[in-house]
Amino acid sequence: MYGSFFKHPSTNQCLLPLLQSLIRSRSSRLGAQLHAFLISSGVLSSAPRRGLLLSKLVVLYSLSGQPSRARQLFDRISHRTPFLWNALIRGHAQSGLPLDALRLFARMVSLGLSPDYFTYPFALKACADLSLHRLGAQVHGKSLASGFGADEYVQNCLIAMYMSCGDTNAATKVFDLMTARSIVSWNTVIAGCCRNGFAREALAVFDRMMDAGVGIDEATAVSVLPACAHLKDLRRGRLVQKLVDEGGFDADSSVRNSLIDMYAKCGCLEEATRVFDGGQCERDVVAWTAMIGAYALHGRESEALALSHRMVESGVAPNEVTFTSMLYSCSHAGLVDEGLHLFDKMSNAHGVKPNADHYACVVDLLGRAGRLREAYELIAGMPLEPNHAVWGALLGACVIHENVELGELAAKRLFEIEPENTGNYVLLGNIYAAVGRWADVESVRSMMVRRGLRKAPGRSLVEARKVEASRRQFRSSSSSCGAPFTVPEGDVNF
């Protein structure tokens, strides 16, 4: 039936537009059916446009998340254009196969084909996903040598790659050398600075963005609000909300959730509540969790627990972070039985597997109530390895209740996990001092001296208005973006 249809001369004229339509809609299922018809009808073995049809199928499979099928067809094509290579590299990079994408890029280069401003971004994305700084720098160098390094899209991908590899210095150098910056460029730098722990630098870039007259979008707000929260910068946080309201982004759930978190961490619980109650979009689990965490952070444990009950009643299932806030609230409110019941319901009723943070909260819950032996038995029965937070909660409880035996055990574990944390030594010394064991106090001090440890003095940060705080130096790193394109070691060779 289909054989005569596909062999009709006019059919070949409509096949290409049909495949192009499937590519635009990313319809791999219909594409696979059409592919099967083309094989069974013999069109792919006899059509004059066989290579072009195969090329379209390669692009379709690549863009619809089926890179292995695309690769099979790609290998059957004798004349492979740079466009086909780009589609295949893109498909692998976007399908969670970054190493395969880089191997294809290396093969393309080795065959003498020239990558372009479509190829480089996906090669850089693959380097970012694998945190391959050295290889990414070589791709950067090749892009400069081939004349595509000044393309804005390539530069944005370079910034993202360097930020993903932790090289904030190289990323900001690329940004500063850009002749034209879109809002994507600004957002990429701000988000990268925040992700790498440079909140103050992120806000400095945001200020430059405002001075340049660049308007913000949802991505800007979500990137800059965590920096405001980290630095307790309420002035800039309120400015961001004003811009959000003016731009009509207040209906975006990610923006709303970031505002709640920012106001809570800046000490403005009432404003956080106003954002939570006044949102135009449906509250998701992140919004509920952010608000529950805000109440817990401000010592309003009973309100946090009441809100968690409202959340469940509204049909929103709590997640791991929600349970952490709820258990924290129970611990600080002294609600031991409710906390234990909640911990039991996590996996049994809600299907949430407890992690180390949850165990730390329950150990703290039992420890505050003086039930240290139960806390230790809980740790001993953990299905995962106890971390510093779990042992730290037990050690803190031992200080309060002056339990030397379990305190020594917890401290010993902590000395193994984080040997340079002076706080653990101080806490053990406090237990010995509380029971009058001064020789042991001196022994702990001597241990610190032998290990070259010294307790850092406490510090406070005060930021005066209209006074620019001195900028922290970016982490030093040697950028090799201008280095010659050499053959890297390992599985990928250019």
C-alpha positions in Angstrom: 0.0 0.0 0.0 2.6 2.5 1.1 5.2 1.3 -1.4 3.6 2.9 -4.4 2.8 6.1 -2.5 6.4 6.7 -1.4 7.8 5.8 -4.9 5.6 8.4 -6.5 7.7 11.3 -7.8 5.6 13.9 -6.0 6.0 12.2 -2.7 9.7 13.1 -2.4 8.7 16.7 -2.7 6.5 16.5 0.4 8.8 14.3 2.6 11.3 17.0 3.4 8.7 19.6 4.5 7.0 16.8 6.6 10.3 15.9 8.3 11.0 19.6 8.9 7.7 19.9 10.6 8.4 17.0 12.8 11.8 18.5 13.7 10.1 21.8 14.7 7.7 19.9 16.9 10.4 17.5 18.3 8.0 14.6 17.5 10.3 11.6 17.7 7.4 9.1 17.8 5.9 10.2 14.5 9.4 10.6 13.1 10.1 6.9 14.0 6.9 5.8 12.3 7.8 7.8 9.2 11.3 6.3 9.3 9.9 2.8 9.4 7.7 3.6 6.4 10.7 4.9 4.5 12.6 1.8 5.1 9.8 -0.7 4.3 8.9 1.2 1.2 12.5 1.2 0.0 12.6 5.0 -0.4 15.8 5.3 1.7 17.6 2.8 -0.6 16.6 4.4 -3.9 15.5 8.0 -3.4 17.7 10.6 -5.1 17.5 12.6 -1.9 18.4 9.7 0.3 21.3 11.6 2.0 19.1 14.6 2.7 16.3 12.4 4.2 18.8 10.7 6.4 20.2 14.1 7.5 16.7 15.3 8.5 16.2 12.1 10.5 19.5 12.6 12.3 18.5 16.1 13.2 15.1 14.9 14.4 16.4 12.2 16.6 19.2 14.4 18.0 16.8 17.2 19.0 14.2 14.9 20.4 16.5 13.2 22.9 17.4 10.0 21.0 21.1 10.5 20.2 21.9 6.8 19.8 19.4 6.5 16.9 20.8 9.7 15.4 24.3 8.3 15.7 23.3 5.1 13.9 21.9 7.0 10.9 24.8 9.5 11.0 27.4 6.7 10.5 25.5 5.7 7.3 25.8 9.1 5.7 28.8 9.5 3.4 28.8 13.3 3.1 28.5 14.7 6.6 28.1 18.5 6.7 29.1 20.7 9.7 25.3 21.2 10.2 25.0 17.4 10.8 27.9 17.4 13.2 26.4 20.3 15.1 23.1 18.5 15.4 24.7 15.3 16.7 27.0 17.1 19.2 24.0 19.1 20.4 21.9 16.0 20.8 24.5 14.3 22.9 25.2 17.4 25.0 21.5 17.9 25.8 20.8 14.3 26.4 23.2 13.9 29.4 26.0 12.5 27.3 28.6 15.2 27.6 31.7 13.0 27.1 30.2 11.5 23.9 29.5 15.1 22.7 33.2 16.0 23.3 34.4 12.9 21.5 32.3 13.9 18.5 33.7 17.4 18.7 37.2 16.0 18.7 36.5 13.8 15.8 35.0 16.7 13.8 38.2 18.8 14.4 40.5 15.9 13.5 38.7 15.5 10.1 39.6 19.1 9.3 36.0 20.4 9.6 35.7 23.9 11.2 33.4 24.3 14.2 31.2 27.4 14.2 29.1 29.4 16.6 26.6 26.5 16.8 29.3 23.9 17.6 31.3 25.8 20.3 28.4 26.4 22.7 27.5 22.7 23.0 31.1 21.7 23.3 31.5 24.2 26.1 28.3 23.0 27.7 29.7 19.5 27.7 32.9 20.8 29.4 30.8 22.6 32.0 28.8 19.4 32.8 32.0 17.5 33.3 33.9 20.4 35.0 36.7 20.0 32.5 38.4 23.4 33.0 41.5 22.6 31.0 39.6 21.2 28.1 37.2 24.1 28.2 40.0 26.6 28.1 41.4 24.8 25.0 38.0 25.0 23.3 38.0 28.7 24.2 41.4 29.1 22.6 40.3 27.4 19.4 37.2 29.6 19.3 39.4 32.7 19.4 41.7 31.3 16.8 38.8 30.6 14.4 37.2 34.0 14.9 34.1 32.8 16.8 35.3 33.7 20.3 33.8 37.2 19.9 30.3 35.8 19.2 27.9 36.8 22.1 26.3 33.3 22.3 29.7 31.7 22.5 30.9 34.2 25.1 27.8 33.5 27.3 28.6 29.8 27.1 32.2 30.5 28.0 31.1 32.4 31.1 28.8 29.6 32.1 31.6 27.0 31.5 34.2 28.8 33.6 31.6 29.5 36.4 30.7 25.8 36.4 34.4 24.9 36.7 34.8 27.4 39.6 37.0 29.8 37.7 35.2 33.1 38.5 38.2 35.1 37.5 38.3 33.8 33.9 34.5 34.1 33.6 34.5 37.7 34.6 37.4 38.4 32.2 35.3 37.1 29.3 32.4 39.2 30.5 34.5 42.4 30.8 35.9 41.9 27.3 32.4 41.6 25.7 31.5 44.5 23.4 27.7 43.8 23.6 26.0 42.2 26.6 22.5 40.9 26.6 20.5 40.2 29.8 21.6 36.6 29.5 25.2 37.7 29.9 24.5 39.7 33.1 22.4 36.9 34.5 25.0 34.2 33.8 27.7 36.2 35.7 25.4 37.0 38.6 24.3 33.4 39.0 27.8 32.1 38.6 29.2 34.4 41.3 26.4 33.4 43.7 27.0 29.7 43.0 30.7 30.0 43.7 30.3 31.9 47.0 30.9 35.4 45.7 27.7 37.0 46.9 29.2 40.5 47.2 30.6 40.3 43.7 27.3 39.2 42.4 25.6 42.3 43.9 28.4 44.5 42.5 27.6 43.1 39.0 23.9 43.7 39.6 24.7 47.3 40.5 26.6 47.7 37.2 23.6 46.2 35.4 21.3 48.8 37.0 23.8 51.6 36.1 23.8 50.3 32.5 20.1 50.6 32.3 19.5 46.9 31.6 16.1 45.8 32.8 15.8 42.6 34.8 13.8 39.4 34.1 12.8 36.4 36.2 16.2 34.8 35.9 17.9 38.0 37.2 15.6 38.1 40.3 16.2 34.4 41.0 19.9 34.9 40.7 20.4 38.0 42.7 17.9 37.4 45.6 20.0 34.6 47.1 23.0 37.0 47.2 20.8 39.5 49.0 19.7 36.8 51.5 23.3 35.7 52.1 24.5 39.2 52.9 21.3 40.3 54.6 21.1 43.1 52.1 17.5 44.2 52.6 17.9 47.4 50.6 18.8 45.7 47.4 16.3 42.9 48.1 13.5 45.5 48.3 14.8 47.1 45.1 14.6 43.7 43.4 11.0 43.2 44.5 10.1 46.7 43.2 11.6 45.8 39.8 9.8 42.5 39.9 6.4 44.2 40.6 7.0 46.7 37.8 8.0 44.0 35.4 5.0 41.8 36.3 7.2 38.9 37.4 5.5 38.5 40.8 3.4 35.6 39.4 6.5 33.5 38.8 6.7 30.9 41.5 10.6 30.8 41.5 10.7 34.6 42.0 8.1 34.4 44.8 9.9 31.6 46.6 13.2 33.5 46.4 11.6 36.7 47.8 10.2 34.7 50.7 13.6 33.2 51.5 15.3 36.6 51.2 12.9 38.4 53.5 13.1 35.6 56.1 16.9 35.6 56.1 17.0 39.4 56.3 14.8 39.2 59.5 11.6 40.5 57.9 9.1 37.7 58.7 6.1 39.9 58.2 7.2 40.8 54.6 7.9 37.2 53.9 4.4 36.3 55.0 2.9 39.1 52.9 4.7 37.7 49.8 3.5 34.1 50.7 -0.1 35.2 51.2 -0.3 37.6 48.3 1.2 35.4 45.5 -0.8 35.3 42.3 0.4 31.8 41.4 -0.5 28.5 43.1 1.8 27.7 46.1 4.1 24.8 45.3 6.0 22.7 47.8 9.0 25.1 47.6 6.8 28.1 48.7 5.4 26.2 51.6 8.8 24.9 52.6 10.4 28.4 52.4 7.6 29.8 54.6 7.8 26.9 57.1 11.6 27.4 57.2 11.2 31.1 57.8 9.0 30.6 60.8 11.4 28.0 62.2 14.4 30.4 61.6 12.7 33.1 63.6 11.9 30.9 66.6 8.2 30.6 65.7 8.1 26.8 65.9 4.4 26.4 66.7 3.5 28.5 63.7 5.9 26.5 61.5 4.3 23.3 62.5 0.8 24.7 62.1 1.7 25.8 58.6 3.0 22.4 57.8 -0.3 20.9 58.8 -2.1 23.4 56.5 0.3 22.4 53.7 -0.6 18.7 54.0 -4.3 19.6 54.2 -4.1 21.6 51.0 -2.9 18.5 49.2 0.8 19.5 48.8 3.2 16.6 49.8 6.2 17.7 51.9 9.7 17.0 50.6 13.0 16.4 52.3 13.6 20.1 53.0 10.2 20.5 54.4 10.7 17.6 56.9 14.1 19.2 57.9 12.3 22.4 58.9 9.5 20.6 60.6 11.9 18.4 62.7 14.0 21.5 63.5 10.8 23.2 64.8 9.9 20.2 66.9 13.4 20.1 68.4 13.5 23.8 69.4 9.9 23.7 70.7 10.7 20.6 72.8 8.0 18.6 71.1 9.8 15.2 71.4 6.9 12.9 70.8 5.5 14.9 67.9 9.0 15.0 66.4 9.5 11.3 66.7 6.1 10.6 65.2 6.9 12.9 62.3 10.2 11.2 61.7 8.4 7.8 61.6 5.8 9.2 59.2 8.4 10.4 56.8 9.0 7.1 55.1 5.9 5.2 56.2 3.3 7.8 55.2 5.0 10.1 52.8 7.7 7.9 51.1 10.5 10.3 52.0 13.8 8.5 52.9 15.5 10.2 55.9 18.9 11.7 55.1 21.7 12.7 57.5 20.1 16.2 58.2 16.9 14.5 59.4 18.9 12.2 61.7 20.8 15.2 63.0 17.5 16.9 63.9 16.2 13.9 65.7 19.5 13.4 67.6 19.2 17.1 68.6 15.6 16.6 69.6 16.4 13.7 71.9 19.6 15.3 73.1 17.8 18.5 74.2 15.4 16.4 76.2 18.2 14.6 77.9 17.6 11.3 76.2 21.2 10.9 75.2 21.3 7.1 75.2 18.3 7.0 72.8 20.1 9.5 70.6 23.2 7.3 70.5 21.2 4.2 69.7 19.5 6.0 66.9 23.0 6.9 65.4 24.2 3.3 65.9 21.2 2.1 63.9 21.5 4.5 61.0 21.4 2.9 57.6 23.8 5.5 56.3 27.2 6.8 57.6 26.7 9.4 60.3 28.2 12.7 59.3 29.6 15.7 61.2 26.1 17.2 61.7 24.8 14.0 63.4 27.8 13.6 65.8 27.9 17.4 66.3 24.3 17.3 67.6 25.2 14.5 70.0 28.3 16.3 71.2 26.3 19.6 71.8 23.7 17.7 73.8 26.5 16.1 75.9 27.8 19.6 76.7 24.4 20.6 78.0 23.9 17.5 80.1 27.6 17.0 81.1 27.8 13.5 79.7 31.5 12.7 79.5 31.2 9.1 78.2 29.1 9.9 75.1 30.8 13.3 74.7 34.2 11.6 74.3 32.8 9.1 71.8 31.2 11.8 69.7 34.3 14.0 69.8 36.5 11.1 68.7 34.3 10.6 65.6 34.3 14.3 64.9 38.1 14.5 65.2 38.3 11.8 62.5 35.7 13.5 60.2 36.8 17.1 60.5 40.2 17.2 62.3 40.7 20.9 61.8 37.4 22.1 63.3 38.5 23.7 66.5 34.9 24.0 67.8 34.8 20.3 68.5 37.9 20.5 70.7 36.4 23.4 72.6 33.2 21.6 73.2 35.0 18.5 74.6 37.0 20.8 76.8 33.8 22.4 78.1 32.5 19.0 79.1 35.6 18.2 81.0 35.6 21.7 82.6 31.9 21.3 83.7 32.8 18.1 85.7 36.1 19.5 87.1 38.5 17.4 85.0 41.0 20.1 84.5 43.8 17.8 83.5 41.7 16.6 80.6 41.0 20.2 79.7 44.7 20.8 79.5 45.1 17.6 77.5 42.7 18.8 74.8 44.5 22.2 74.6 47.8 20.4 74.2 46.3 18.2 71.4 45.2 21.4 69.6 48.7 22.8 69.9 50.3 19.6 68.6 48.0 19.7 65.6 48.7 23.3 64.9 45.1 24.4 65.6 44.1 27.7 67.0 40.6 28.9 67.7 39.7 31.8 65.4 38.3 34.9 67.3 34.6 35.8 66.7 33.9 38.5 64.2 30.9 40.7 63.3 30.1 42.3 59.9 28.6 45.8 59.8 27.9 47.4 56.4 27.4 51.1 56.4 25.0 52.7 53.9 26.5 54.5 50.9 29.9 53.1 51.7 31.2 50.6 49.3 32.7 47.6 51.0 36.1 46.6 49.8 35.8 43.9 47.2 37.1 40.5 48.0 39.8 39.2 45.7 38.6 36.6 43.2 40.2 33.2 43.7 43.5 33.2 41.9 43.6 30.9 38.9 45.5 30.9 35.7 43.3 31.3 32.7 44.6 29.5 29.6 41.9 30.9 27.3 44.6 32.2 25.0 46.8 29.1 25.1 47.5 27.2 21.9 45.1 24.3 21.1 47.0 21.3 22.3 46.0 17.6 22.6 44.5 17.0 26.1 45.1 13.8 28.0 42.4 11.3 28.7 39.6 9.9 26.6 39.0 13.0 24.4 41.6 13.9 21.9 41.6 16.9 19.5 
